[in-house]
């Protein structure tokens, strides 16, 4: 039985006196509680009983239950922005309503609709419509002003009536609506309103030089308003008001220094230097002994939070508490990302994708209580239990049951909190490493970069292919192929980007196009799984040379992903490595490697204990 961080897997086998192994059945279930704690017992008993049921055997026939000996690997992650867009005084940027009206670019002086009747013909004006105005009255007031010769070039509305207004205008103009804080729009100031045609995005106001052209800015002023252009990139509509006293700044936040200690030295690196600088510094102190954040800074708080969480997890009912100061971080993974942050001083909750660094941290603890779990399993089944072997060694032994694999073989266990690698040499020597960052970090990156605000949806985007629903009877898959249906699709998915789950298409709550969502998903997987696969394998490969590896077998739940194995195989192809998803016992796919390895090790030990016994073989 293999009790993992996410799943518990069991394998039932019968062993002949000559060591021949007959695999009879397998099962898996979700791990109950934190790995290596008494709470694991319920899930362990469920997995064993499920495997026995599939094998057609009774618990009373079992002579021994073997458990993995595993040092718990506990991972945590945090994310912190390193830039911030701030709008001061009366500078205002607009937002991206669902249904703006009209098309084009209008540049003029802001005027309240209440004062439009007294406006004299001449300079172009942008009409500002506060709460309480009906769309019909708004259209009538604008048409009357235009009839008198007033050059109304655009409008900003508090309500969501942009389309209704433009449909009633004699001369269509660009209209941005849903501006809840319309009373904050300064009057008598130069403003620009842009609305793109359906299916397109704005071009002028999302371009720093377009803003400079519209507002007549000098180079220094253009530098200051560049965050405005960045915040509006990808929008279909926007409004910008620029006042002489206003300002927009793109402020860099001092996140703090990360202190990495290892290889007999301590090195410091600024987190706001980015992920590449952090990982380069980490490589110079391998193997890492510990990591700390500068006190009183963002990174200090991040790592302190991770340590507190790990201390609580490691204690988990133990009589003796774990001191936070005793917890050493053994690995970190830094990833550059973007976090949607509300623009400070914005008009209607506008957001900008701010630069951020995500940090995954991991500790290994010697507080393994697997023997206690084994005793509880023994009580539950009424049979003997034993700790069967080191997890990494058992994983590579089980991976050897994959057809076409031979020594030397390396395995990559792609989990939820960490990516683990182990190497079994031709001489039978085994080494293993654990590096921080895996499936949970990918989910968090997808969630933040798409501004979903929903972990379950982000998890679905990670796990399933995408499609665009183009009609009630057909969808276009992310690879461009079209699929037709006999029955109409649910109305809530019409014209939406969806994930194709086993229960049908589920809409993704985002305005981003399918290609953008796909790019975010793949890039998140590359920055975590591909990067971690390469750096973990380098740590176990002889001389850190990937070309010294022959076979790499991918194991764990993430090895079932529809694109991660191919991405890792492509990254390793240049080193001449045979890489692919494991098929343990020729039937189980990437699952059950540790449990199967425990059986093989037990069979080998039982034969070794009998003089002149033949070497163990495999059957079934």
N, C-alpha and C positions, 0 to 999 in steps of 0.2 A: 504494500500500500504506500502511495506517495501523497503526502499531505502538502499541498502547495499553497501559495498565497491566495489564489483564486479558486482552484479546483482541487478536489481530492479524488485520486484515481486508484482503482484496485484491479488486480490481476490474479486469477485463480489458476493454479497449475498443479499437475501431478508429476512427481519425479520418480523414475524407475531406480532400482538399486545401482544400475550402471551409470546413473547421472543423466539419462535421457529425459528431456523436459517435454511434457505434453501440456500445452496451453489450452485451458478449458473455457475461459470466459473472462470478460472485462466489464468494468462499469466506471462511471465518473459522476460526481455530484459537486455542488458548490461547497467550498470549504466553510465550515461553521466556526466563527470566531477568528481571532488572529493566529496565524500559523505558529505552531509550537506551544500552544496553550491548551488547558483542559477543555476549552470550548470546542476544540476540534473533534472531540469524541463522537458527537451526534452525527456529523458528516461522515466520519470514518466508518461507523457502523452501517450507515446507509449505503455507502459505496461497497463495502464487503458483502452485505446481504444481497445487493443488486447483482454483483458479479457471481455469487453463488447461485442465485436464481437463474441467471442466464446459462450457467454451467450445468444446471440440473442437479446440484449437490446441496447437502444440508450442512449447517454450521457444525454439527457434531462430527462431521467427517474431517474437519480441518485439524491438522496437527500443529501447525505453526502459522502465526501471522507475523510478517516482516514489515517493519516501518523504516522509512528513510531517516537517517541521521542528518539533520540539517541545522545549520546555524541560521537563525532567522535573519533575513535581509529586509530591512524596513526602509521604505523610501518616502520622501515627502517632496513637495514642490511648491514654489511660490513665484509670483510674477510682479514686476515693478516697472512702472514707466520711467523713462529717463529724459523725456521731453514733455513740454506742456505749452499749449497754445492759449494765450491770454489776450482778451480784448479789454481795453481800458476806456473809461469815459464813454463817449457816445458813438464810437465806431461800432458798426453792426454788420454781421454777415447773415445771409438768409439760409434757408434750409431747403429740403427736397420733398415737397408734398406729393401725395400719391397721384393727384390729378390736377396739375397746373393747367392754365388756359392759354390758348394762342401759341404763337411761336415768334422767335426773333429776339433782338436785343434793343432795349429802350433805355436811353440815358437822359436824365432830366432832373429838375429840382423837385424835392418832395413837397407836396401840397395836400392838405386835408381835403377830403371830399366836401366837407362842410363849407370850405372857402372856395370851392371850384366855381361857383356861380359868379363870384366877384373877380375871378382871375382874368387878366387882360391877355389878348392874343400876343404872341411873341415867342419867348423862350419855351423850350419843351419842358413838360412837367410830368412827374410820377405821382399818381393819385393814391393817397393813403386812406383806406376805408376802415373805420373802427368797428367795434362790435355794435350790433343793433341795426345795421343797414341790410335791407332785403336785397336779393340779387337783382330783382326787377327795377327797384328804385336806383340801385347803383348803376346799372346799364343806362337807364334813362338820364341820370345826372351827367354821365360821361358823354353820351350822345349830344345832349344839349350844349355842353361846353365845346365839343368838337364842332358843332354847328355854328357856334359863334366865332370859330377860328382859333380856339385854344388848342395848342399842340399837345394833346395827352398821349404820351408815348408808352406808358406802362401803368400797372396798378398793383398795389399790395393790399390784400384782404385779410381781415381777422377770421372770417368764416371759411367754409370749405366750398365756396360757390364759384370758383374760378371758371369752370366749364360753362355753368349756367349764365354767367355774366358775358363771357366772350361770345356765346351763341346769340346773344341779343344785341351786340354792338354793331353799329353800321361800319365802323372801321376797326377790325380786330387788332388787339394789342396783346403783348405778353402779360400774363397775370399770375402772380404767386399768391397762394392762399394759405390758410391754416397757420397764420402768424399770430399766435395766441397773445404775445406781448406787443401788439401793434402800437400801443401807447408809448412804447420806448423808441419808436422810429422818430428820429429828429426831423423836424420840418424846416424847410428853407435850405436844405443841404443837397449837394449833388449825389444822385443815386443811380445805380444801374440795375436793371432787371433783365434777366435772360431766361428764356424757355426754349428748350430744344424740341425738335419734332419727335413724335413717338418712336421709340427704338434707338434714339440717339442721345448723346450727352452734351452738356454745354461746352463751348470751346473758348469763349473769351474770358469769362470770369473765373475759370479754372486755370488760367494761364497768367503767370505773374506779369508778363509783358503786355498781355491783354488788359489787365488792370491798370498798368502804367499808362497805356494808351488812352483808356477811358477817362482816367482821373488826372492825367497830365503829371505823373510822378517823376521825380528825379531818381537817379540810381540808388541813393540811400533810402528814399521812401519805398522804392520797389523792393528792396531787401526786407523792409519791415512788414510789407503786406504779403510776402510770399506764403506765410502760413494760411492766409485766407484762401489763396488758390489751392493749396494742398487740401484744405478742409472741404472744398467744393468739388474736388476731382471725382468724376463718375456720376455727378448729379445730373438730373434732367432739367432742373430749374434752380435759380438762385437769385438773391438780391443782395447788393452790397451798397452800404452808405458810408461815405468817407467824410469825416469832419476834420477841420484843422487841428483840433485839440485831441482827437482820438489817436489811438495807437494799437497796433497788433504786434505782439512779440512771440517768438518761438523760444521759450525759455528752457535751458538745459538744467535738469534737476540733479543736484549732487547726491547720487544714490549711495555713495560710500565706497570704501575699499574692501576687497575680499583678500583675506590673508590665508595663504595656502602653505602648509608645512609638510615637508617630506624630503626624503633623500638627504637628510642632514642639513637642510636649509629652509628658510622661510622667505617666501616671495609675496609681494603685494601687487594687486592689480585693481584699477578703477573699474567698477562695474559699468559705468557709463562709457567705457572704451569699447564695449560690445562683446559679443560671445566669442569671436575669434581670438581676441586678446586674452580672455579668460582661459580658453581651452589651450592656447599656446603656453601660457604660464603654468597651467596644470601639468602639461606634458613635461615640464622641466623639473617637477618635484615628485614624479612618480617613483615608487608607490606612495600615494598620499597617506599621511598619518592623521591629519585633522585639518579642518577649515573653520575659520572664524570670520565674522563680519565686523567692520568698524563700529564700535559702540555709538549709539545715538543716531545711526544712519538707517536708511531703508534696508540695505543688505544685512546690517546687524540684526534688525528686527525680523527679517525673513528667516535667517538661520536660527535665531532664537526660537521662533515659532516652530520650526521643523524639529528642533531638539526637544521642546516641550511635548510635542505630539509623540515623538519616539519614546520619551521617558514614560509617558502614560501607557503606551502600547506595550513596552517591555515589562512594566510592572504587572499590569493586567491580573490582579488578584494575588500576586506573589506576596509572601509575608514581609519580605524586605523590599523597600522602595529603591528606585533607581535615581541617583543624583544626576541632574542635568549636566553638571560639570564632568561627569564620568563618561558621557557619550561622545564618541569621536566619529566625525564624518569621514568616511573612507573613499567617497567619490562624489563628484559633482558633474553635472552636464549643464552647460549654458547654451541657450538658443536665442538668437535675435528674433523678435516678433513685433507685432503691432497690437496695440490695445485701443479700442474705441473709447475715447474720453470726451466728456462734455466740454465744449469750449467755454472757458470762464469769461462771462460777459456777453455771450451770444444771445441772440434775440429769441430763439424758439427751441432751445435744447439742442443746438447743432453739435455734432460730434466731429472730431478729427482723429485720424488714426495716428496715435502717438507712438514713437519708438519705445520699445520695452525690451527687457531681458528676462527670460524665464529661467529659473534655476531649479534643477532637480538635485536633491541631496540624498545620500544613502549612508546608512550605518550597518555594520555587521556586529552582532552581539554574541557573546559567549553564553548567554542565558538560555540555552536550549533546555526545554523541559519535555523533550520527546519521550523520555522514559516514563514520565507521569502519564502522558497520553497513552503509551503502550499498556500501562497497567490498567487504565480505565477501559481500554478496548478489550483487554483480556477478561475483565469482569463482565463486560457486556456480552461477549461471545462464549465465555466458558472454555477458552482454549489458551494455549501458551502464546506469548508474544515475544518478539526480540527486535532490537535495533539492528537492521540488516546491513547498512553500509553508508558511506558518504554519498551525498546526493549527486555531486558532479560525476563521480566514478560510476554510479549506477546509471546515470543518464546516457553516458557514452556507451556503456555495456548494452543498454536497451536499444540504442540507436544502431548498433551493429546487427540487429535483427532486420533492419531495413534492407531489402534486396538490392544488391549492387554495391554495398558499402564494405570497406575493409579498413584495417589499421594501416597507417595512422589516421584517426578520424577526430574531427572537432565537431562539437555541437554548439548551437546557439539556441538557448531557451528564451523565447521572446515572450515576456510576461507583461503584467500590468504596471508594476513599479520599477522593475529592474530588468536589464538584459544580461543574461548569464552565459558565459562561455566555458567550455571544458575541452581538454585535449587528451586523447589516449594515444600514446606513442606505440610504435611497433614492438617495443620492449615491454609494454604493459604499464608504463609510468603515466600517472594522471595528474594534471594540474587544472585549476579552475579559477575564474575571476568573476566578479559581479560589478557591473557598472550601472550608474543611476540613469533612470529615464527609460520609459517604454510606453505602453498603451495609454496610461492615464495622462501622460504629458501630451501625447498626440491629441487626445480628446480636448484638453484644455487649450491647446494652440488653435484648434479648429473653432472652438467656442468663442475665443476672444477675437480672432482675426475676422470672423464673419459676423461678429456682434450679435450672436444668437441669444445669449443669456439663458440657455437651456442645455444642461449637460446631456440629457437624454437625446435631444435632437442632434447634438454634436457627435455623440456616440454612434447614432445611426448614419450620419454623414461619413464617419470613419469606416464603418463596417460594410456599407452597401453601395452599389453603383448608383449613379445619378441618371436622370432623364429630364426632359422638358415635355410637359403635356401640351401638345399643339392643337388638339381638338378633343371632343368628348369620345372620340373613337380611335385616336392614335397618339403615340408618344415618339419622341426622338431620343434615342439613347445617347450617352456621352461619347460613344465612338462614332456617332453619325447615323447609325442604322435606325430604321423606322419600324415600329411594331404597331399592328392594327388589332382592334378588339371587336368582338361581336356585340358585347354589351357596353353601354355608355359608362365612362369613368365617373367617379363621384364628382359633384360640382365643385367641392372645395379644393380640388387639385387642378382645376382648369387654368391653363396659361401659367402654371407655377413650375418651378424647379422642384423635383421630388426625389426622394430616395426610394429605391425599389426593394422594400423589405419583403420578407417571406409572407407577410400579411397583406401585401399590396402596396401601392404607391402612397408615400407620406409626404406632404408638402414641407418644404424648408422655408421657415419664415425669414426670408432675406430678399432684398431687391437686387442682389448681385446676379449676374448671368451665370448660366450653367458652367461655362468655361472657367470663370473666376472661382467658383466654388470647388470645381475639380482641381484647379491649380493650387488652391490653399490646402486642400486635403492631401494631395501628393507631396507638396513641399513639406508639410508637417511630418509626414511619415519619413521622408528622406532625411530631414534634419535630426530626427530622433533615432529611428531604427537603422538606417543605413550608416549614419555616423557612428552609432554605438556598436554595430556589428563589426565594422572595420577596426575600431579602437580596441574592442574586447579581444578580437582574434589576434591582433598584434601583440597583446599582452601574454597570450598563451603560446604563440608561434615561436619556434626556435629562432633566437636572434631577432625577434620582432619582424621576421621576414615572412610575408604572406605566401610567397612562392614555396615555402617549405611545407605548406599544408597540401594534402591530397584531396581529402573528402571533408565537406562541411555539411552537416545535417541540421535543418531547422526544426525546432521542436516548440511546443507550447501553443497556447490559444491564438496568439497573433500570427503563427505560422499558417493558420487556416485563412488568413486574410486574402482577399482576391487580388492584391497587387504587391504587398510587402515582400513575399518570397522572390518575385521576379525582379524587384528593385534591388534586393540584396545580391541576387545572382548576377545581375548586370554589373554591380559595383565590384564584384570579385572576379568577373570573367577575365579581366586583364592579367590576373595572377595565375591563370591556368588551373583554377580550383574547380572541382566538381561540386556544385552546390545545388541543393534542392530541398523540398519539404520532406521530412522523414515519413516513412510508412512502417511503423513499429510492428513487428510480427508479420509484416506483409499485409496487414488488414486494418490496423488501428490508426493510420495516418500519423500525425505528429504527437499523438497522445500516448500515454501509458509507458513512456520510455523508462522512467525511474522504477516503476512497479515491476516491469518486465526484467529490468536489470537486477533488481533484488532477487528475483527467482533464479536468474542465471548464476549469480554469485553464490546463492545458497546451494545450488546443485553442484557447483564446482567445489565448494568447501566440503560438502558431504562426501564427494568422491575422493577428495584429497585425504579425508580421514580414514579411508579404507585402503590398506596396502594393496598394490598391484591392481587397483581398479582402473577400468578404461576411462578415457577422457570423456567428459559429458558431451552429449550431442543434443540436437534439437529435433523435435518431431511435431507435426501438426501445424 
